[in-house]
Amino acid sequence: MALREDFESQGNWLFRYRSYLPLVMLVLLLYTLKNYTYPGNSEALDHLWEAACLLVSFFGLGIRVMTIGYTPRGTSGRNTRKQVAATLNTSGIYSVVRNPLYLGNFFMGFGIVMFAHLWWLLLIYILVFWLYYERIIFAEEAFLRDRFGAVYLAWAEQTPAFIPSFKHYRKAQLSFSVRNVLRREYNGFFAVILTLQLLEISGDLVTKGRLNIEPGWLVLFGGGFAVWFVLRWLKKHTLVLNAPGR
């Protein structure tokens, strides 16, 4: 098999199972916590570091929100069985970077991996993310190139794949849809809170030798779970979150 076809085949396979990468990284991250210590041996500094991790992950979620909020139905989905693209997104955030959802995923994961404050673990994360998503992006772009031809090539020529550039920014064609964001991103929102809560409990268990759930994290977890539960119920049992054309 030629290298191009091999990359495309690998990318399609990884695309189908891309939701499992965070689980693999989480297992590795939990393993590294067996020798966890507070940054600078300071619990106060540890709290600041946890807040920084949360902000970085929510920054990534924010990128996803700004992407999903402006995209039409049939694009930028969570499909796993095959590539799908009813139209080619080239405006809004897609005029800044070709893969904004994966950029958002990168920062969401980066904030979580930061928790261990191990520079070599961050390097492993960056390398794995790059190798993993490079092939997925290759497969997706082969699909888009075949489907949209010259239109895709013209867009790709002036829009970077992963590092944003605002040189050719164009306003999004659709208005921002809050309902579309709430319907599609509530799982990612709660996943960040749940994962960091798990890491925080694990870190305290290692350093203190006992279970310790801090009030601030308890409030955040409780609020996050309530939001997740309500949005999931609304999605499953009502049409409140449905937005026409999204």
C-alpha positions in Angstrom: 0.0 0.0 0.0 1.4 3.4 -1.0 2.2 5.8 1.9 -0.7 8.1 1.1 -3.3 5.3 1.1 -1.7 3.9 4.3 -2.0 7.3 6.1 -5.6 7.6 4.9 -6.5 4.1 6.1 -4.8 4.7 9.5 -6.6 8.1 9.8 -10.0 6.6 9.1 -9.4 3.9 11.7 -8.2 6.4 14.3 -11.1 8.7 13.4 -13.6 6.0 14.3 -11.9 5.3 17.7 -10.7 8.9 18.5 -12.8 9.1 21.6 -10.6 6.5 23.3 -7.4 8.6 23.2 -8.4 10.6 26.3 -9.0 7.4 28.2 -5.6 6.1 27.4 -4.0 9.4 28.5 -6.1 9.4 31.7 -4.8 6.0 32.6 -1.2 7.1 32.1 -1.9 10.3 34.0 -3.3 8.4 37.0 -0.3 6.2 37.0 2.1 9.1 37.3 0.2 10.4 40.4 1.5 7.5 42.5 4.5 9.9 43.4 2.4 13.1 43.3 3.6 16.0 45.4 2.2 19.6 45.6 4.0 22.1 43.4 6.7 23.7 45.6 5.4 21.5 48.4 2.7 24.2 48.9 -1.0 23.3 49.1 -1.9 26.9 48.3 0.2 26.8 45.2 -1.4 23.5 44.3 -4.8 25.2 44.4 -3.6 27.9 42.0 -2.2 25.2 39.7 -5.5 23.4 39.7 -7.3 26.6 38.8 -4.8 27.1 35.9 -5.4 23.6 34.7 -9.2 24.2 34.7 -8.8 27.5 32.8 -6.7 25.9 30.1 -9.1 23.1 29.6 -12.1 25.5 29.6 -10.2 27.6 27.0 -10.1 24.6 24.8 -13.8 24.0 25.4 -14.4 27.7 24.5 -12.8 27.1 21.1 -15.2 24.2 20.6 -18.1 26.3 21.7 -17.2 29.1 19.2 -16.9 26.5 16.5 -20.1 24.6 17.2 -22.1 27.7 17.8 -21.7 28.9 14.2 -21.7 25.7 12.2 -24.7 24.3 10.2 -26.1 20.8 10.4 -24.1 18.0 8.8 -20.7 19.4 9.6 -18.4 19.5 12.6 -20.1 16.5 14.2 -19.3 13.7 16.5 -19.8 11.0 13.9 -17.5 8.0 14.2 -18.6 5.5 11.5 -17.5 7.5 8.5 -16.6 11.0 7.3 -19.5 13.4 6.8 -19.6 16.9 5.4 -22.8 18.3 3.8 -21.1 21.6 3.2 -17.6 23.0 3.5 -17.1 25.5 6.5 -14.8 28.3 5.4 -16.1 31.3 7.4 -15.9 32.3 11.0 -13.4 30.3 13.0 -12.9 28.1 9.9 -11.3 31.0 8.1 -8.7 31.2 11.0 -7.8 27.5 11.3 -9.0 24.4 9.4 -9.4 22.1 12.4 -10.7 24.2 15.3 -12.4 21.3 17.1 -9.2 19.4 17.3 -7.4 22.6 18.5 -10.0 22.8 21.2 -9.5 19.2 22.1 -5.7 19.8 22.4 -6.2 22.5 25.0 -8.8 20.6 26.9 -6.4 17.6 27.2 -3.4 19.8 27.8 -5.0 21.4 30.8 -5.8 18.0 32.3 -2.3 16.7 31.7 -0.8 19.8 33.3 -2.3 18.7 36.6 0.7 16.3 37.2 3.2 19.2 36.7 5.6 16.8 34.8 7.2 18.4 31.8 8.0 15.0 30.2 4.3 14.0 30.4 3.3 17.2 28.6 5.9 16.3 25.9 4.4 12.8 25.6 0.9 14.3 25.3 2.0 16.7 22.6 3.7 13.9 20.6 0.9 11.4 20.9 -1.7 14.1 20.0 0.3 15.1 17.0 0.9 11.5 15.7 -2.7 10.6 16.4 -4.5 13.6 14.9 -2.1 14.1 12.1 -3.4 10.9 10.5 -7.0 11.7 11.3 -6.7 15.2 9.7 -5.0 13.6 6.7 -7.9 11.2 6.2 -10.5 14.0 6.6 -8.7 16.3 4.2 -8.5 13.6 1.6 -12.3 13.2 1.9 -12.9 16.9 1.7 -10.5 17.3 -1.3 -12.4 14.6 -3.2 -15.8 16.0 -2.2 -15.2 19.7 -2.7 -12.3 19.8 -5.2 -11.0 23.3 -6.1 -13.1 25.1 -3.4 -11.4 23.0 -0.7 -7.9 23.5 -2.2 -8.4 27.3 -2.4 -9.5 27.4 1.3 -6.7 25.1 2.5 -4.1 27.2 0.6 -4.8 30.3 2.8 -6.0 28.7 6.0 -3.5 26.9 8.4 -4.3 23.4 9.5 -3.7 23.8 13.3 -2.0 27.1 14.3 -4.5 29.9 13.8 -3.9 32.9 11.6 -6.4 35.9 11.4 -5.0 37.2 8.2 -8.0 36.0 6.1 -10.7 36.1 8.7 -14.2 36.2 7.4 -17.3 36.7 9.5 -19.4 33.5 10.1 -22.3 33.1 7.7 -24.7 31.9 10.5 -25.7 33.5 13.8 -24.4 32.0 17.0 -26.7 29.2 18.3 -26.7 28.7 22.1 -29.0 25.8 21.8 -26.7 24.0 19.4 -23.8 24.4 21.8 -25.8 23.3 24.8 -27.1 20.2 22.9 -23.7 19.1 21.7 -21.1 20.2 24.3 -22.6 19.4 27.6 -20.7 16.1 27.8 -17.3 17.8 27.2 -18.1 20.4 29.8 -18.8 17.9 32.5 -16.0 15.6 31.4 -13.4 18.3 32.2 -14.9 18.9 35.6 -15.2 15.2 36.4 -11.7 14.3 35.2 -10.0 17.2 37.2 -12.1 16.3 40.2 -10.8 12.7 40.0 -7.2 13.9 39.7 -7.6 16.3 42.6 -8.9 13.6 44.9 -6.2 11.2 43.7 -3.5 13.8 44.3 -4.7 14.6 47.8 -5.0 10.9 48.6 -1.4 10.4 47.7 0.0 13.4 49.5 -2.3 13.3 52.6 -2.9 9.6 52.8 -6.7 10.1 53.2 -9.7 11.0 51.1 -10.1 14.8 51.0 -12.8 16.5 48.9 -12.4 20.3 49.0 -15.5 22.5 49.2 -14.7 24.5 46.1 -14.3 21.3 44.0 -17.5 19.8 45.5 -19.5 22.9 44.5 -18.0 22.9 41.0 -18.7 19.2 40.6 -22.3 19.4 42.0 -23.0 22.4 39.7 -21.5 20.7 36.7 -23.4 17.5 37.3 -26.7 19.5 37.6 -26.0 21.3 34.4 -25.1 18.0 32.7 -28.1 16.2 34.0 -30.6 18.9 33.0 -29.2 19.3 29.5 -29.0 15.6 28.9 -32.6 15.2 30.0 -33.7 18.1 27.7 -31.9 16.5 24.8 -33.3 13.1 25.3 -36.9 14.0 26.2 -37.7 17.3 24.6 -37.1 19.5 21.5 -36.0 22.5 23.5 -32.4 22.3 22.4 -33.1 21.6 18.8 -32.2 24.5 16.5 -33.4 24.8 12.9 -30.6 24.0 10.4 -28.2 23.0 13.2 
